[in-house]
Amino acid sequence: MKKEDSIRPVTADNLGDFKKLLVCLFPLAYPPSFFRQVLDSSGSTKAFMAYSESPASVLVRPVACVSWRGTSDGVELLTLGVLPLHRERGLGSRLLKFMLEETDKDGVSLIKLHVHSTNEAAKKFYQKRGFSEVGVKETYYRRLDPPSAVEMTLRREINEDLQG
């Protein structure tokens, strides 16, 4: 991630940008309830976008995002994506690291996620960062062909110094 890039929370002011980013990144339609959860500051769903800024701050635009929600036994990573022209710059790794640091504060030791079964690049990305394949959900995606998703998890030690 370059010095000019920044990570900012999704708010009511930039929700439209978040929605556009999701449309560009994922072949899914997110329901209105997802966006309500993102904006509910008292809830367990969190969303952030990485912005790419020109050195003169003339052009500021979101180019990547990450979102997650708390579960009874940890956290589920909901989205992590980078626009194609901004890949291979470390943004995905930086956003994943950011999410892990944020969840460290809450004492989370288990991260779960689902990857479309044909998305080899995403599976490799997560495996390289310590995630393991733990199963397949054959009918996870209703509108994708095939509808299957690989379940992946990361179990980790908690940095007790970061817990709030």
C-alpha positions as CSV (number, residue, x, y, z in Angstrom):
1,M,0.0,0.0,0.0
2,K,1.4,3.3,-1.0
3,K,1.9,6.2,1.4
4,E,-0.9,8.1,-0.4
5,D,-3.4,5.3,0.3
6,S,-5.7,5.4,3.3
7,I,-8.3,3.1,5.0
8,R,-11.5,4.8,6.0
9,P,-14.7,3.4,7.5
10,V,-17.9,3.1,5.5
11,T,-20.3,5.8,6.6
12,A,-23.6,7.2,5.4
13,D,-21.6,9.8,3.5
14,N,-19.6,7.3,1.4
15,L,-22.1,4.4,1.3
16,G,-22.8,5.0,-2.3
17,D,-19.1,4.5,-3.1
18,F,-19.1,1.3,-1.2
19,K,-22.2,0.0,-3.1
20,K,-20.5,0.8,-6.4
21,L,-17.3,-0.9,-5.4
22,L,-19.2,-4.0,-4.4
23,V,-20.9,-4.1,-7.8
24,C,-17.5,-3.8,-9.6
25,L,-15.8,-6.4,-7.4
26,F,-18.4,-9.2,-6.8
27,P,-21.0,-11.0,-8.9
28,L,-23.5,-10.8,-6.1
29,A,-26.4,-8.5,-5.1
30,Y,-26.2,-7.4,-1.5
31,P,-29.5,-6.9,0.2
32,P,-30.5,-3.6,1.8
33,S,-30.2,-5.3,5.2
34,F,-26.4,-5.7,4.7
35,F,-26.0,-2.0,4.2
36,R,-28.1,-1.2,7.2
37,Q,-25.9,-3.5,9.3
38,V,-22.8,-1.8,7.9
39,L,-24.1,1.6,9.0
40,D,-25.3,0.4,12.5
41,S,-22.4,1.6,14.7
42,S,-23.7,-0.6,17.6
43,G,-23.7,-3.8,15.5
44,S,-21.0,-6.3,14.8
45,T,-20.7,-5.7,11.1
46,K,-17.8,-3.5,10.1
47,A,-16.8,-2.2,6.6
48,F,-13.8,-0.1,5.4
49,M,-12.6,1.1,2.1
50,A,-9.0,1.7,0.9
51,Y,-8.7,5.0,-1.0
52,S,-6.1,5.7,-3.6
53,E,-5.1,9.3,-3.6
54,S,-3.0,11.3,-5.9
55,P,0.0,13.1,-4.3
56,A,-1.8,16.4,-4.6
57,S,-5.0,14.9,-3.3
58,V,-6.8,16.0,-6.4
59,L,-8.2,12.5,-7.1
60,V,-9.5,10.5,-4.2
61,R,-11.4,7.3,-4.9
62,P,-12.1,4.0,-3.2
63,V,-10.3,1.1,-4.9
64,A,-10.7,-1.8,-2.3
65,C,-12.8,-2.8,0.6
66,V,-13.1,-5.2,3.5
67,S,-16.1,-6.1,5.6
68,W,-16.7,-8.6,8.4
69,R,-19.2,-9.4,11.1
70,G,-18.9,-11.0,14.5
71,T,-20.3,-14.5,15.0
72,S,-20.8,-16.6,18.1
73,D,-17.4,-18.1,17.8
74,G,-15.3,-15.5,16.0
75,V,-15.6,-13.3,12.9
76,E,-16.8,-14.0,9.4
77,L,-14.9,-12.1,6.7
78,L,-17.7,-11.0,4.3
79,T,-15.9,-9.1,1.6
80,L,-12.3,-8.4,0.6
81,G,-11.7,-7.1,-2.8
82,V,-9.4,-4.8,-4.9
83,L,-10.2,-3.3,-8.2
84,P,-8.2,-5.0,-11.0
85,L,-6.1,-2.0,-11.8
86,H,-5.0,-1.7,-8.2
87,R,-4.1,-5.3,-7.6
88,E,-0.6,-6.6,-6.9
89,R,0.2,-3.4,-4.8
90,G,-0.5,-5.0,-1.4
91,L,-3.9,-3.5,-0.8
92,G,-5.6,-6.8,-0.2
93,S,-2.9,-7.9,2.2
94,R,-3.1,-4.5,4.0
95,L,-6.8,-4.7,4.3
96,L,-6.7,-8.2,5.7
97,K,-4.0,-7.2,8.2
98,F,-6.1,-4.2,9.2
99,M,-9.1,-6.5,9.8
100,L,-7.0,-8.9,11.9
101,E,-5.6,-6.0,14.0
102,E,-9.1,-4.6,14.5
103,T,-10.5,-8.0,15.6
104,D,-7.4,-8.6,17.8
105,K,-8.8,-5.8,20.0
106,D,-11.9,-7.9,20.6
107,G,-10.0,-11.1,21.4
108,V,-11.1,-12.9,18.2
109,S,-9.1,-16.0,17.5
110,L,-11.2,-17.6,14.7
111,I,-11.7,-16.0,11.3
112,K,-14.1,-17.7,8.8
113,L,-14.8,-17.0,5.2
114,H,-16.3,-18.4,2.0
115,V,-14.6,-18.3,-1.5
116,H,-16.4,-19.2,-4.7
117,S,-15.2,-22.7,-5.6
118,T,-13.7,-21.6,-8.9
119,N,-11.8,-18.6,-7.5
120,E,-8.3,-20.1,-7.4
121,A,-6.6,-16.7,-7.0
122,A,-8.6,-15.9,-3.8
123,K,-8.0,-19.4,-2.4
124,K,-4.2,-19.0,-2.9
125,F,-4.3,-15.6,-1.4
126,Y,-5.9,-16.8,1.8
127,Q,-3.8,-20.0,2.0
128,K,-0.6,-17.9,1.7
129,R,-1.8,-16.0,4.7
130,G,-2.5,-19.0,6.9
131,F,-6.1,-19.9,6.1
132,S,-7.0,-23.6,5.7
133,E,-9.8,-25.1,3.6
134,V,-12.2,-26.9,6.0
135,G,-15.1,-27.8,3.7
136,V,-17.3,-27.0,0.8
137,K,-20.9,-25.7,0.9
138,E,-22.4,-27.0,-2.3
139,T,-25.3,-24.5,-2.5
140,Y,-23.8,-21.4,-0.8
141,Y,-24.4,-18.9,-3.8
142,R,-27.9,-18.8,-5.1
143,R,-27.2,-17.0,-8.3
144,L,-23.7,-18.3,-9.3
145,D,-22.8,-21.3,-11.4
146,P,-21.5,-23.4,-9.8
147,P,-23.2,-22.3,-6.5
148,S,-20.5,-23.9,-4.3
149,A,-18.1,-22.1,-1.9
150,V,-15.0,-23.3,-0.2
151,E,-15.1,-22.7,3.6
152,M,-11.8,-21.4,5.0
153,T,-10.7,-20.6,8.5
154,L,-7.7,-19.0,10.3
155,R,-7.1,-19.9,13.9
156,R,-4.6,-17.6,15.6
157,E,-3.2,-16.6,18.9
158,I,-4.5,-13.3,20.2
159,N,-2.1,-10.4,20.9
160,E,-3.3,-9.7,24.5
161,D,-1.6,-6.3,24.4
162,L,-4.1,-5.1,21.7
163,Q,-7.3,-6.3,23.4
164,G,-9.5,-3.4,24.5
